[in-house]
Every structure is written in structure tokens, then in C-alpha cells.
């Protein structure tokens, strides 16, 4: 797809991209709903009942939030260039939501990130006949803007759609899927990008729930404890690190600081 040549500003809120993606998805939502309806029409009456029991939210009000964090619940992850990390997509709601179709997009604000693997939470299947995510993309794959950019995205912003539905059974709030990503090998230490889970259609039968995009995961490229690049973590690296103390330039855990937590990482890797 084509996209404008404007450069993305990583210092701005990633929710600007989310709002833009939500606008783009309005044209995709009827397609998604028709797809789900064609398979789950028989459960339409149950879908109406489920939506009625979800609460008194008026039309257009969100009844759930789709979040993207680490498996431990953190919103920032530090990763060395070339190493992997996991983004967990989860649905939260104050209402007792159940659904049997889940379609969402992972939006990345940096080109060249690799998707190495993914796994849906039960009862959804991964790689099964009901999973049509990543059409035309074999894993692992480096995701680039030449093939997977949204039609109105700034340069460098890319997305991948994940979609699943259940013929029998349903899912509730909690983990939806986990996606293993690789920090680009050429990422500069300190460079950050955002991973955003944007809901397309979460539905029960042919009744979609209005779900909002929530927490955003920030992936920050961190330094290696081998600061001098000699292949050994030792005294010279410690000296370099101590000179960087209190600055972001020796960050080893992704929190943007150089402090005792990073020193512990250096010592664990001591040769």
C-alpha cells in the first residue's frame, strides 16, 4: 500500500497513530463483520443477548480496552539490538464480556521489526483453520513498509492484522495473543519505537463490541554490557559504565537510566 512520505516523529504520542488507524479501520470494519457473520450467523440471537447483558453503555461507548504490554505487565521493555521480546495483547473490561471473534492489528512505528512467532490464547487456535492472520507472510519475517504499511500511515509505520474466530465456545477478558518481536539489529542504543494493539472487530455472533485501544508498549534499544566491543565484559567496561552513571547512555534494562540496576546486569555478564 502507499503512504505519505512524511517522517514519523517518535517523540509524539503513539495514540496519534492509533486514532489515525481507527479512522482507516472504519472502511475495513464492515468487511470484518460480514466475514464473522457468514460463519457465526446461527449465534446471532445469543450475540444480541450478550450485548444486552454487557451493561447499559449507549451506542458508541467503549465496553472494553485492548492493551499491549510485556507478559509481566510493563509498558516499557529494554531490548538489545538483534534480540527478541514479547508483546502481550490483552482485553480488559468492567463488564462480563464474552466474544467468539477477535480481529486486531499490531501497529509498529518503526520499519524493519521482525515477527518471529505468535500464539493465541485458548480457546483460539494458532496456525489452525480458523486463524487467517498474517496472510501472505511466512514467519519469521521482517515487517517493512513496502508490504504492510497502512494506506494513510506516515513513513515507517506498519501494521499486521491478526484475526481468529470460534465456531463453538467463546473467550472472555484477559490475554488474547502473544507476539514475539525482534529489535532491529541496526537499532541505535536509546532508540525507541511503539507497539500498539488496535482493535478491529471483537464480536459475539454478528454483534460487534466497541473496543478502544489502550496501553501502548514502548520498545527501547539498550546497550550491551560489552561497552568497549572486545567481546569480553570486564574491568574496562565497568570503567566506561561508571563514567556514564546517571545518564541514559549506559542503559542496560530499558528504563532510560544508568544506575545500580544496570550495574547488576553488567556484573551478571562479567567474564
Secondary structure by P-SEA (a helix, b strand, c coil): cccccccccccccaaaaaaaaaaaaccaaaaaaaaaaaccccaaaaaaaaaaaccccccccccbbbbbbccccccbbbbcccbbbbbbbbbbccccccccbbbbbbbbccccccccccccccccccccccccccccccccccccccccccccccccccbbbbbbccccccccccccbbbbbbccccccccbbbbbbbbbcccccccccccccccbbbbbbbbbcccccccccccaaaaaaaaaacccccccccccccccaaaaaaaaaacc
